[in-house]
Amino acid sequence: MTATDLAAGLFRVLETGDPALATEVVHKEFRNREAAVAPPACRISGPAGVLASSAWMQSAFEGLRLPFMETIHNGDQVWVRLRMQGRHSGAFVLFRDGAVDQVVPPTGREIDFEQIHVLGLRGQLPGTRDR
């Protein structure tokens, strides 16, 4: 599996909530460092945290899609530029210090915005190092 395959698998897990794929592509020590506004379960390491993130996003965004625009593999990192798309059909609940901070009611509108993610591979591919 290539670095781009692993990255694509991770975002496919977020789109689908597929636990088998999560086990295949998410390292047991994976942590989402950007989960500060996510529910506490999203901060759990490994596949469980990614599946919690998937459930959180899918509860607010119907038809969630994360199509890749560009990827760059550099040593033990993959940079992914993607779009987050779907319909804001459920409450989007934001957290601070583990407690509900804000609830954004559903708008029914389509969302479409660009994101950039930097993923560390942590020895998942030959030639990458653990850290």
RODO-2510 file (C-alpha; in nm, 4 decimals, decimal comma):
residues 131
     n   res          X          Y          Z
     1     m     0,0000     0,0000     0,0000
     2     t     0,1424     0,3406    -0,0965
     3     a     0,1425     0,6557     0,1163
     4     t    -0,1334     0,8000    -0,1019
     5     d    -0,3349     0,4781    -0,0606
     6     l    -0,3104     0,5092     0,3185
     7     a    -0,4202     0,8735     0,3083
     8     a    -0,7085     0,7934     0,0738
     9     g    -0,8116     0,5086     0,3028
    10     l    -0,8141     0,7359     0,6066
    11     f    -1,0457     0,9866     0,4402
    12     r    -1,2619     0,7058     0,2999
    13     v    -1,3090     0,5874     0,6604
    14     l    -1,4242     0,9393     0,7524
    15     e    -1,6720     0,9332     0,4623
    16     t    -1,8097     0,5847     0,5290
    17     g    -1,7405     0,4846     0,8891
    18     d    -1,6064     0,1490     0,7622
    19     p    -1,4499    -0,0265     1,0663
    20     a    -1,2677    -0,2914     0,8592
    21     l    -1,1000    -0,0247     0,6473
    22     a    -1,0169     0,1749     0,9617
    23     t    -0,8350    -0,1262     1,1046
    24     e    -0,6446    -0,1692     0,7787
    25     v    -0,5265     0,1904     0,7229
    26     v    -0,5226     0,3676     1,0627
    27     h    -0,2170     0,3123     1,2826
    28     k    -0,3020     0,2186     1,6433
    29     e    -0,1185     0,5321     1,7634
    30     f    -0,2830     0,7711     1,5141
    31     r    -0,4062     1,0900     1,6829
    32     n    -0,6004     1,3757     1,5322
    33     r    -0,4137     1,6815     1,6597
    34     e    -0,6888     1,9066     1,5234
    35     a    -0,9701     1,7464     1,7268
    36     a    -0,9926     2,0316     1,9802
    37     v    -1,3512     2,1175     1,8774
    38     a    -1,4563     1,7551     1,8246
    39     p    -1,6278     1,5280     2,0783
    40     p    -1,3877     1,3697     2,3286
    41     a    -1,4182     1,0274     2,1582
    42     c    -1,2541     1,1769     1,8482
    43     r    -0,9328     1,2224     2,0487
    44     i    -0,8964     0,8499     2,1153
    45     s    -0,5933     0,7070     1,9379
    46     g    -0,6185     0,4603     1,6532
    47     p    -0,9134     0,3444     1,4468
    48     a    -1,1652     0,4132     1,7263
    49     g    -1,0906     0,7870     1,7221
    50     v    -1,1204     0,8054     1,3433
    51     l    -1,4503     0,6156     1,3527
    52     a    -1,5783     0,8566     1,6206
    53     s    -1,4785     1,1490     1,3967
    54     s    -1,6638     0,9868     1,1083
    55     a    -1,9809     0,9456     1,3153
    56     w    -1,9591     1,3062     1,4374
    57     m    -1,9205     1,4509     1,0880
    58     q    -2,1794     1,2191     0,9323
    59     s    -2,4330     1,3189     1,1988
    60     a    -2,4136     1,6785     1,0749
    61     f    -2,3341     1,6404     0,7035
    62     e    -2,5460     1,4146     0,4838
    63     g    -2,3650     1,2664     0,1855
    64     l    -2,0245     1,3593     0,3264
    65     r    -1,7584     1,3505     0,0553
    66     l    -1,3871     1,4258     0,0833
    67     p    -1,2521     1,4192    -0,2733
    68     f    -0,8769     1,4661    -0,3129
    69     m    -0,7513     1,7561    -0,5201
    70     e    -0,3796     1,6938    -0,4719
    71     t    -0,1408     1,4797    -0,2670
    72     i     0,2296     1,5156    -0,2028
    73     h     0,4328     1,2367    -0,0422
    74     n     0,7559     1,3548     0,1181
    75     g     0,9454     1,1053     0,3306
    76     d     0,7277     1,0141     0,6267
    77     q     0,4554     1,2702     0,5483
    78     v     0,1669     1,2921     0,3059
    79     w     0,0136     1,6322     0,2358
    80     v    -0,3466     1,6144     0,1175
    81     r    -0,5488     1,8969    -0,0333
    82     l    -0,9149     1,8012    -0,0489
    83     r    -1,2659     1,9389    -0,0462
    84     m    -1,5234     1,8679     0,2232
    85     q    -1,8651     1,8416     0,0623
    86     g    -2,2149     1,7410     0,1690
    87     r    -2,5412     1,8854     0,2982
    88     h    -2,5606     2,0403     0,6464
    89     s    -2,8581     1,8290     0,7555
    90     g    -2,7951     1,7800     1,1283
    91     a    -2,6772     1,9822     1,4243
    92     f    -2,3014     2,0402     1,4154
    93     v    -2,1916     2,0239     1,7770
    94     l    -1,8607     2,1876     1,8670
    95     f    -1,6746     2,1192     2,1892
    96     r    -1,4277     2,3012     2,4131
    97     d    -1,2352     2,1251     2,6882
    98     g    -1,4532     1,8161     2,6401
    99     a    -1,7858     1,9945     2,6895
   100     v    -2,0398     2,1214     2,4386
   101     d    -1,9444     2,4760     2,3427
   102     q    -2,1681     2,5538     2,0471
   103     v    -2,4444     2,3875     1,8478
   104     v    -2,4807     2,5002     1,4877
   105     p    -2,8352     2,4128     1,3787
   106     p    -2,8767     2,2456     1,0386
   107     t    -2,9086     2,4875     0,7505
   108     g    -3,0023     2,2385     0,4790
   109     r    -2,7361     2,4014     0,2613
   110     e    -2,4652     2,2302     0,0628
   111     i    -2,1141     2,2751     0,2023
   112     d    -1,8021     2,2782    -0,0127
   113     f    -1,4723     2,4005     0,1247
   114     e    -1,1062     2,3240     0,0839
   115     q    -0,8853     2,1706     0,3511
   116     i    -0,5182     2,0775     0,3767
   117     h    -0,4049     1,7906     0,5991
   118     v    -0,0526     1,6782     0,6844
   119     l    -0,0353     1,3111     0,7801
   120     g     0,2630     1,1453     0,9488
   121     l     0,3188     0,7851     0,8429
   122     r     0,5068     0,6633     1,1537
   123     g     0,6896     0,3731     0,9961
   124     q     0,3888     0,2385     0,8065
   125     l     0,5837     0,2213     0,4809
   126     p     0,9353     0,0925     0,4105
   127     g     1,1853     0,3733     0,4534
   128     t     0,9779     0,5802     0,7003
   129     r     1,0765     0,6161     1,0626
   130     d     0,8840     0,5776     1,3860
   131     r     0,8574     0,8854     1,6015
***
